[in-house]
Amino acid sequence: MIGNLKPLEIVLIILVILLLFGAKKLPEMARSLGKSARILKSEAKAMKKDDESAGTATATDTTAQQQSQQPAPRTIQAAPGDVSSARPVTETNTTKG
């Protein structure tokens, strides 16, 4: 469907988008989309790291670790070093048996 669009039609679509959202809103929207993508990427890495560390520990080691130490609360940051928009993350611990 997109392959059937002619250059004039694409230009018209872009103009309609500019009229709807305005030139001021588009950079803000792109910025927030970039921040969201960075957050998603960092959370995916953290989940992968958690899964890898959980897979190497045995069941008895995991139980001993949970009893001996409280995990520090994790926070999500929009960008590295951006502490003004950081917020705590509540996690639920579910174990598969």
DSSP file (Angstrom, degrees, kcal/mol; ACC not computed):
  #  RESIDUE AA STRUCTURE BP1 BP2  ACC     N-H-->O    O-->H-N    N-H-->O    O-->H-N    TCO  KAPPA ALPHA  PHI   PSI    X-CA   Y-CA   Z-CA
    1    1 A M    >         0   0    0      0, 0.0     3,-0.9     0, 0.0     4,-0.2   0.000 360.0 360.0 360.0 -44.0    0.0    0.0    0.0
    2    2 A I  G >   +     0   0    0      1,-0.2     3,-1.6     2,-0.2     0, 0.0   0.841 360.0  62.9 -69.5 -31.6    2.8    2.5    0.9
    3    3 A G  G 3  S+     0   0    0      1,-0.3    -1,-0.2     3,-0.0     0, 0.0   0.698  96.2  60.2 -65.6 -18.3    4.7    1.5   -2.3
    4    4 A N  G <  S+     0   0    0     -3,-0.9    -1,-0.3     2,-0.1     2,-0.2   0.511  80.2 108.6 -87.6  -5.2    1.8    2.8   -4.4
    5    5 A L    <   -     0   0    0     -3,-1.6    -3,-0.0    -4,-0.2     0, 0.0  -0.516  62.0-140.6 -76.6 138.5    2.0    6.4   -3.0
    6    6 A K     >  -     0   0    0     -2,-0.2     4,-2.0     1,-0.1     3,-0.4  -0.564  26.9-106.0 -91.2 160.6    3.4    9.0   -5.4
    7    7 A P  H  > S+     0   0    0      0, 0.0     4,-2.2     0, 0.0     5,-0.2   0.864 120.3  54.4 -56.4 -37.9    5.8   11.7   -4.2
    8    8 A L  H  > S+     0   0    0      1,-0.2     4,-2.1     2,-0.2     5,-0.1   0.896 107.6  50.1 -64.2 -38.7    3.0   14.4   -4.4
    9    9 A E  H  > S+     0   0    0     -3,-0.4     4,-2.1     2,-0.2    -1,-0.2   0.885 109.3  51.3 -66.8 -38.2    0.8   12.3   -2.1
   10   10 A I  H  X S+     0   0    0     -4,-2.0     4,-2.2     2,-0.2    -2,-0.2   0.913 109.5  50.2 -64.7 -42.1    3.6   11.8    0.4
   11   11 A V  H  X S+     0   0    0     -4,-2.2     4,-2.3     1,-0.2    -2,-0.2   0.905 110.0  50.8 -62.3 -41.6    4.2   15.6    0.5
   12   12 A L  H  X S+     0   0    0     -4,-2.1     4,-2.2     2,-0.2    -1,-0.2   0.892 109.0  50.9 -63.6 -39.8    0.5   16.2    1.1
   13   13 A I  H  X S+     0   0    0     -4,-2.1     4,-2.2     2,-0.2    -1,-0.2   0.918 110.4  49.3 -64.0 -42.8    0.4   13.7    3.9
   14   14 A I  H  X S+     0   0    0     -4,-2.2     4,-2.4     1,-0.2    -2,-0.2   0.897 110.4  51.0 -63.3 -40.4    3.4   15.5    5.5
   15   15 A L  H  X S+     0   0    0     -4,-2.3     4,-2.4     2,-0.2    -1,-0.2   0.901 109.1  50.5 -64.0 -40.5    1.7   18.8    5.2
   16   16 A V  H  X S+     0   0    0     -4,-2.2     4,-2.4     2,-0.2    -2,-0.2   0.911 110.2  50.2 -63.5 -41.8   -1.5   17.5    6.8
   17   17 A I  H  X S+     0   0    0     -4,-2.2     4,-2.6     1,-0.2     5,-0.4   0.916 110.6  49.8 -62.8 -42.7    0.6   16.2    9.7
   18   18 A L  H  X S+     0   0    0     -4,-2.4     4,-2.2     1,-0.2    -2,-0.2   0.901 112.1  48.0 -62.5 -40.4    2.3   19.5   10.1
   19   19 A L  H  < S+     0   0    0     -4,-2.4    -2,-0.2     2,-0.2    -1,-0.2   0.886 114.3  46.5 -67.7 -37.8   -1.0   21.3   10.1
   20   20 A L  H  < S+     0   0    0     -4,-2.4    -2,-0.2    -5,-0.2    -1,-0.2   0.940 127.6  23.1 -70.2 -47.1   -2.6   19.0   12.6
   21   21 A F  H  < S-     0   0    0     -4,-2.6     4,-0.5    -5,-0.2    -3,-0.2   0.718 102.6-131.6 -97.1 -22.1    0.3   18.9   15.1
   22   22 A G     X  -     0   0    0     -4,-2.2     4,-1.2    -5,-0.4     3,-0.1   0.190  24.7 -89.4  83.9 152.5    2.1   22.2   14.4
   23   23 A A  T  4 S+     0   0    0      1,-0.2    -1,-0.1     2,-0.2    -4,-0.1   0.793 123.5  54.9 -69.1 -28.9    5.7   22.8   13.9
   24   24 A K  T  > S+     0   0    0      1,-0.2     4,-0.8     2,-0.1    -1,-0.2   0.864 106.7  49.9 -73.1 -35.5    6.4   23.4   17.6
   25   25 A K  H  > S+     0   0    0     -4,-0.5     4,-2.6     1,-0.2     5,-0.2   0.810  96.4  69.3 -75.5 -30.1    4.9   20.1   18.7
   26   26 A L  H  X S+     0   0    0     -4,-1.2     4,-2.4     1,-0.2     5,-0.2   0.909  99.3  46.2 -61.9 -45.8    6.8   17.8   16.3
   27   27 A P  H  > S+     0   0    0      0, 0.0     4,-2.4     0, 0.0    -1,-0.2   0.899 113.9  50.4 -63.0 -36.5   10.3   18.3   17.9
   28   28 A E  H  X S+     0   0    0     -4,-0.8     4,-2.5     2,-0.2    -2,-0.2   0.915 111.0  48.6 -64.2 -42.3    8.8   17.8   21.4
   29   29 A M  H  X S+     0   0    0     -4,-2.6     4,-2.1     1,-0.2    -1,-0.2   0.906 111.8  48.9 -64.5 -41.2    7.1   14.6   20.2
   30   30 A A  H  X S+     0   0    0     -4,-2.4     4,-2.2    -5,-0.2    -1,-0.2   0.893 111.1  51.0 -65.1 -39.7   10.3   13.3   18.6
   31   31 A R  H  X S+     0   0    0     -4,-2.4     4,-2.3     2,-0.2    -2,-0.2   0.927 111.4  46.3 -63.4 -46.0   12.2   14.1   21.8
   32   32 A S  H  X S+     0   0    0     -4,-2.5     4,-2.3     1,-0.2    -1,-0.2   0.859 110.8  53.3 -67.5 -33.6    9.7   12.2   24.0
   33   33 A L  H  X S+     0   0    0     -4,-2.1     4,-2.2    -5,-0.2    -1,-0.2   0.900 109.0  49.7 -65.6 -40.1    9.7    9.3   21.6
   34   34 A G  H  X S+     0   0    0     -4,-2.2     4,-2.2     2,-0.2    -2,-0.2   0.904 110.2  49.8 -64.1 -41.9   13.5    9.1   21.8
   35   35 A K  H  X S+     0   0    0     -4,-2.3     4,-2.4     1,-0.2    -2,-0.2   0.916 110.6  50.5 -62.5 -42.7   13.4    9.2   25.6
   36   36 A S  H  X S+     0   0    0     -4,-2.3     4,-2.6     1,-0.2    -1,-0.2   0.900 109.3  50.8 -62.3 -40.5   10.8    6.4   25.6
   37   37 A A  H  X S+     0   0    0     -4,-2.2     4,-2.3     2,-0.2    -1,-0.2   0.898 110.2  49.6 -64.8 -40.2   13.0    4.3   23.3
   38   38 A R  H  X S+     0   0    0     -4,-2.2     4,-2.5     2,-0.2    -2,-0.2   0.910 111.8  48.5 -64.4 -41.7   16.0    4.8   25.6
   39   39 A I  H  X S+     0   0    0     -4,-2.4     4,-2.5     2,-0.2     5,-0.2   0.932 112.0  48.8 -63.1 -45.8   14.0    3.8   28.6
   40   40 A L  H  X S+     0   0    0     -4,-2.6     4,-2.2     1,-0.2    -2,-0.2   0.906 112.1  49.1 -60.9 -42.1   12.6    0.7   26.9
   41   41 A K  H  X S+     0   0    0     -4,-2.3     4,-2.1     2,-0.2    -1,-0.2   0.917 112.4  47.0 -64.6 -44.5   16.1   -0.3   25.7
   42   42 A S  H  X S+     0   0    0     -4,-2.5     4,-2.2     1,-0.2    -2,-0.2   0.885 112.8  49.4 -67.7 -37.2   17.6    0.1   29.2
   43   43 A E  H  X S+     0   0    0     -4,-2.5     4,-2.5     2,-0.2    -1,-0.2   0.886 109.5  51.8 -67.8 -38.1   14.8   -1.8   30.8
   44   44 A A  H  X S+     0   0    0     -4,-2.2     4,-2.3    -5,-0.2    -2,-0.2   0.911 110.8  48.3 -63.9 -41.5   15.2   -4.6   28.3
   45   45 A K  H  X S+     0   0    0     -4,-2.1     4,-2.6     2,-0.2    -2,-0.2   0.913 111.8  49.9 -63.2 -42.2   18.9   -4.8   29.1
   46   46 A A  H  X S+     0   0    0     -4,-2.2     4,-2.5     2,-0.2    -2,-0.2   0.901 111.0  48.7 -64.9 -40.6   18.1   -4.9   32.8
   47   47 A M  H  X S+     0   0    0     -4,-2.5     4,-2.4     2,-0.2    -1,-0.2   0.908 111.8  49.1 -65.7 -40.8   15.6   -7.7   32.4
   48   48 A K  H  X S+     0   0    0     -4,-2.3     4,-2.3     2,-0.2    -2,-0.2   0.910 111.9  49.1 -63.6 -41.7   18.0   -9.7   30.3
   49   49 A K  H  X S+     0   0    0     -4,-2.6     4,-2.3     2,-0.2    -2,-0.2   0.907 111.4  49.5 -64.1 -42.0   20.7   -9.2   32.9
   50   50 A D  H  X S+     0   0    0     -4,-2.5     4,-2.2     1,-0.2    -2,-0.2   0.898 110.9  49.7 -63.3 -41.1   18.3  -10.2   35.7
   51   51 A D  H  X S+     0   0    0     -4,-2.4     4,-1.9     2,-0.2    -2,-0.2   0.895 111.0  49.3 -65.3 -40.5   17.3  -13.4   33.7
   52   52 A E  H  X S+     0   0    0     -4,-2.3     4,-1.1     1,-0.2    -2,-0.2   0.912 113.3  45.6 -65.8 -42.1   21.0  -14.3   33.1
   53   53 A S  H  X S+     0   0    0     -4,-2.3     4,-1.0     1,-0.2    -1,-0.2   0.850 113.0  50.8 -71.1 -32.4   21.9  -13.9   36.8
   54   54 A A  H  < S+     0   0    0     -4,-2.2    -1,-0.2     1,-0.2    -2,-0.2   0.834 106.9  55.1 -72.1 -31.7   18.8  -15.8   37.9
   55   55 A G  H  < S+     0   0    0     -4,-1.9    -1,-0.2     1,-0.2    -2,-0.2   0.792 106.9  49.3 -72.3 -27.8   19.6  -18.7   35.6
   56   56 A T  H  < S+     0   0    0     -4,-1.1     2,-0.2    -5,-0.1    -1,-0.2   0.753  96.3  82.0 -84.1 -24.4   23.1  -19.2   37.0
   57   57 A A  S  < S-     0   0    0     -4,-1.0     2,-0.1     1,-0.1     0, 0.0  -0.573  76.9-130.7 -82.1 143.3   22.0  -19.3   40.6
   58   58 A T     >  -     0   0    0     -2,-0.2     4,-2.3     1,-0.1     5,-0.2  -0.393  28.3-102.8 -84.3 170.2   20.7  -22.5   42.1
   59   59 A A  H  > S+     0   0    0      1,-0.2     4,-2.0     2,-0.2     5,-0.1   0.883 121.6  47.7 -63.5 -39.9   17.5  -22.6   44.1
   60   60 A T  H  > S+     0   0    0      2,-0.2     4,-2.1     1,-0.2    -1,-0.2   0.883 111.5  50.7 -70.8 -36.7   19.3  -22.8   47.5
   61   61 A D  H  > S+     0   0    0      2,-0.2     4,-2.4     1,-0.2    -2,-0.2   0.901 109.8  50.9 -64.5 -39.9   21.6  -20.0   46.6
   62   62 A T  H  X S+     0   0    0     -4,-2.3     4,-2.2     2,-0.2    -2,-0.2   0.908 110.2  48.7 -64.7 -42.9   18.6  -17.8   45.6
   63   63 A T  H  X S+     0   0    0     -4,-2.0     4,-1.7     1,-0.2    -1,-0.2   0.911 112.4  48.5 -64.4 -42.1   16.8  -18.5   48.9
   64   64 A A  H  X S+     0   0    0     -4,-2.1     4,-1.8     1,-0.2    -2,-0.2   0.890 111.6  50.0 -66.2 -38.8   19.9  -17.7   50.9
   65   65 A Q  H  X S+     0   0    0     -4,-2.4     4,-1.9     1,-0.2    -1,-0.2   0.900 109.1  51.4 -66.6 -40.1   20.5  -14.5   49.0
   66   66 A Q  H  < S+     0   0    0     -4,-2.2    -1,-0.2     1,-0.2    -2,-0.2   0.867 113.2  45.0 -65.5 -35.9   16.9  -13.3   49.4
   67   67 A Q  H  < S+     0   0    0     -4,-1.7    -1,-0.2    -5,-0.2    -2,-0.2   0.821 114.7  47.6 -77.0 -30.9   17.1  -13.9   53.2
   68   68 A S  H  < S+     0   0    0     -4,-1.8     2,-0.4    -5,-0.2    -2,-0.2   0.787 115.6  29.7 -85.6 -27.0   20.5  -12.2   53.7
   69   69 A Q     <  -     0   0    0     -4,-1.9    -1,-0.2    -5,-0.1     0, 0.0  -0.986  62.6-137.2-140.5 145.4   20.0   -9.0   51.7
   70   70 A Q        -     0   0    0     -2,-0.4     2,-0.1    -3,-0.1    -3,-0.1  -0.844  34.9-121.0 -92.7 128.5   17.3   -6.5   50.7
   71   71 A P        -     0   0    0      0, 0.0     3,-0.1     0, 0.0    -1,-0.0  -0.440  27.3-112.2 -70.6 145.0   17.6   -5.4   47.1
   72   72 A A        -     0   0    0     -2,-0.1     2,-0.1     1,-0.1     0, 0.0  -0.491  40.1 -98.0 -71.9 143.6   18.0   -1.7   46.6
   73   73 A P        -     0   0    0      0, 0.0     2,-0.2     0, 0.0    -1,-0.1  -0.421  39.4-133.2 -65.3 136.1   15.0    0.0   44.9
   74   74 A R  E     -A   89   0A   0     15,-0.5    15,-2.5    -2,-0.1     2,-0.3  -0.605  18.3-157.9 -89.4 150.9   15.5    0.5   41.2
   75   75 A T  E     -A   88   0A   0     13,-0.2     2,-0.5    -2,-0.2    11,-0.1  -0.944  12.5-133.9-127.4 151.4   14.7    3.7   39.4
   76   76 A I  E     -A   87   0A   0     11,-2.2    11,-1.4    -2,-0.3     2,-0.4  -0.897  21.6-166.0-101.9 130.4   14.0    4.5   35.8
   77   77 A Q        -     0   0    0     -2,-0.5     6,-0.1     9,-0.2     9,-0.1  -0.951  20.6-143.5-117.9 138.6   15.9    7.5   34.3
   78   78 A A  S    S+     0   0    0      4,-0.4    -1,-0.1    -2,-0.4   -39,-0.1   0.868  86.7   0.8 -66.9 -36.8   14.9    9.1   31.1
   79   79 A A  S >  S-     0   0    0      3,-0.3     3,-2.5   -41,-0.1    -1,-0.2  -0.974  97.3 -76.0-147.1 156.6   18.5    9.8   30.1
   80   80 A P  T 3  S+     0   0    0      0, 0.0     3,-0.1     0, 0.0    -2,-0.0  -0.343 121.0  10.7 -57.5 128.6   21.9    9.0   31.7
   81   81 A G  T 3  S+     0   0    0      1,-0.2     2,-1.3    -2,-0.1     3,-0.2   0.422  91.9 128.8  84.0  -1.5   22.4   11.5   34.5
   82   82 A D    <   +     0   0    0     -3,-2.5    -4,-0.4     1,-0.2    -3,-0.3  -0.708  18.5 156.9 -91.0  91.9   18.9   12.7   34.4
   83   83 A V    >   +     0   0    0     -2,-1.3     3,-0.6     1,-0.2    -1,-0.2   0.578  58.6  75.8 -91.6 -10.4   17.8   12.4   38.0
   84   84 A S  T 3  S+     0   0    0      1,-0.2    -1,-0.2    -3,-0.2    -2,-0.1   0.827 104.5  35.6 -71.8 -29.5   15.0   15.0   37.8
   85   85 A S  T 3  S+     0   0    0     -3,-0.2    -1,-0.2    -6,-0.1    -2,-0.1   0.270  89.3 124.4-106.2  12.1   12.7   12.7   36.0
   86   86 A A    <   -     0   0    0     -3,-0.6    -9,-0.2    -9,-0.1    -3,-0.1  -0.453  36.9-176.1 -71.7 142.5   13.7    9.5   37.8
   87   87 A R  E     -A   76   0A   0    -11,-1.4   -11,-2.2    -2,-0.1    -2,-0.0  -0.995  28.3-103.7-139.7 146.5   11.0    7.5   39.5
   88   88 A P  E     -A   75   0A   0      0, 0.0     2,-0.5     0, 0.0   -13,-0.2  -0.335  29.5-140.9 -70.0 151.3   11.1    4.4   41.6
   89   89 A V  E     -A   74   0A   0    -15,-2.5     2,-0.5    -2,-0.0   -15,-0.5  -0.949   5.1-148.2-114.4 127.8   10.0    1.1   40.1
   90   90 A T        -     0   0    0     -2,-0.5     2,-0.4   -17,-0.1   -15,-0.0  -0.845  18.9-167.0 -95.3 130.2    8.0   -1.4   42.1
   91   91 A E        -     0   0    0     -2,-0.5     2,-0.5     2,-0.0    -2,-0.0  -0.907  14.1-144.2-118.9 144.1    8.7   -5.0   41.2
   92   92 A T        -     0   0    0     -2,-0.4     2,-0.8     2,-0.0    -2,-0.0  -0.915  17.2-137.3-104.4 131.8    6.8   -8.1   42.1
   93   93 A N        +     0   0    0     -2,-0.5     2,-0.5     2,-0.0    -2,-0.0  -0.793  28.5 173.0 -91.5 113.8    8.9  -11.2   42.7
   94   94 A T        -     0   0    0     -2,-0.8     2,-0.4     2,-0.0    -2,-0.0  -0.982  13.7-159.1-120.9 131.8    7.4  -14.2   41.1
   95   95 A T        -     0   0    0     -2,-0.5     2,-0.5     2,-0.0    -2,-0.0  -0.894  12.6-135.9-111.7 139.9    9.2  -17.5   41.1
   96   96 A K              0   0    0     -2,-0.4    -2,-0.0     1,-0.1     0, 0.0  -0.791 360.0 360.0 -93.0 131.6    8.4  -20.3   38.6
   97   97 A G              0   0    0     -2,-0.5    -1,-0.1     0, 0.0    -2,-0.0   0.440 360.0 360.0-113.1 360.0    8.3  -23.7   40.2
